[in-house]
Amino acid sequence: MIDAKNCPVCGTEVKGRSDKKYCSVKCKSIHQYEQRQETEAFFLKVDRQLKINRKLLRRFNKSGFTTIRSSELISQGFDPNFFTHYWKNKKGEVYLFVYEYGFLSKINSGKDKYVLVTWQPYMKH
């Protein structure tokens, strides 16, 4: 007598080859998606925040060089701890970049602000 195998996703009986694990392509896809969510949770969190940061920097920096209150960006979901690379100018100021959009934290008139810039060819290392 052959032991009946059940699908790990929906619990229905699996019919077909002896090494078959899932009852359908849909259940296999669901299982793989759930596994990916668990194993790549950190990557997905970082990637999601980088996309949010880039979108906000692009939205607020239409001219290529802008100054904005840091609280304005942060209230929209910006997190300055997530960036892709940095560039240090001749003054020693470190601009943090999210792909092609950069920001520099400054205190101007006692208020925290960000200077927003766009990546320029002269910024190459």
C-alpha positions in Angstrom: 0.0 0.0 0.0 1.3 3.4 -0.9 1.3 6.2 1.7 -0.7 9.2 0.6 1.2 12.4 0.7 -0.5 15.7 1.4 0.4 19.1 0.0 2.3 21.2 2.6 0.3 24.3 1.6 -3.3 23.3 1.3 -3.3 19.8 2.8 -5.0 18.1 -0.2 -3.7 14.7 -1.4 -0.8 14.9 -3.9 -1.4 12.7 -6.9 1.3 11.8 -9.5 5.0 11.0 -9.3 6.3 9.7 -6.0 8.6 12.6 -5.5 6.0 15.3 -6.1 5.5 17.6 -3.2 2.7 20.0 -4.1 -0.8 19.4 -5.5 -0.5 22.2 -8.0 1.7 24.9 -9.5 -0.2 27.5 -7.5 0.6 25.8 -4.2 4.3 25.4 -5.2 4.4 29.1 -6.0 2.7 30.1 -2.7 5.2 28.0 -0.8 8.2 29.5 -2.6 6.9 33.0 -2.0 6.5 32.4 1.7 10.0 30.9 1.9 11.4 34.0 0.1 9.6 36.3 2.5 11.3 34.6 5.5 14.8 34.2 4.0 15.0 37.6 2.4 13.1 39.7 4.9 16.2 41.9 5.7 17.0 42.5 2.0 13.3 43.4 1.3 13.2 45.8 4.2 16.4 47.6 3.1 15.3 47.6 -0.6 11.9 49.0 0.4 13.4 51.9 2.4 15.9 52.7 -0.3 13.1 53.1 -2.8 11.2 55.3 -0.4 14.2 57.5 0.3 15.0 57.8 -3.4 11.4 58.7 -4.3 11.4 61.4 -1.6 14.8 62.9 -2.5 13.7 63.0 -6.2 10.4 64.7 -5.3 11.9 67.4 -3.1 15.0 68.1 -5.3 13.5 69.3 -8.6 16.3 71.8 -9.3 19.4 69.7 -8.5 20.3 71.7 -5.4 17.8 72.4 -2.6 17.7 72.9 1.2 14.8 71.4 3.2 14.0 70.9 6.9 15.0 67.4 7.9 11.6 67.0 9.8 9.8 67.5 6.5 11.5 64.6 4.8 11.4 62.4 7.9 7.7 63.0 8.3 7.2 61.6 4.8 9.0 58.4 5.7 12.6 59.2 4.9 15.2 57.3 6.9 18.7 58.8 6.7 20.3 55.5 7.9 19.6 53.9 4.5 21.8 55.1 1.7 23.8 53.4 -1.1 27.1 55.4 -1.1 28.8 58.6 0.1 30.9 61.4 -1.3 33.2 63.7 0.6 33.8 67.2 -0.7 37.0 69.3 -0.4 35.6 70.8 2.9 35.4 67.4 4.4 31.5 67.3 4.3 30.1 63.9 3.7 27.1 63.7 1.3 25.1 60.5 1.6 23.6 59.2 -1.6 20.6 57.1 -2.4 21.6 56.1 -6.0 21.8 59.4 -7.8 20.2 61.7 -5.2 22.3 62.9 -2.2 21.8 64.7 1.0 24.0 66.5 3.6 22.8 67.0 7.1 23.3 70.7 8.3 22.2 72.8 11.1 21.2 76.2 9.8 19.8 78.9 12.2 19.4 76.3 14.9 17.3 74.0 12.7 18.2 70.6 11.3 18.2 70.7 7.5 19.3 68.6 4.6 21.0 70.0 1.5 19.8 67.9 -1.4 22.0 67.4 -4.4 22.1 65.3 -7.6 25.1 63.2 -8.5 27.5 65.0 -10.8 30.3 63.6 -13.0 33.0 65.4 -10.9 32.0 63.5 -7.8 33.7 60.3 -9.0 36.2 58.8 -6.5 
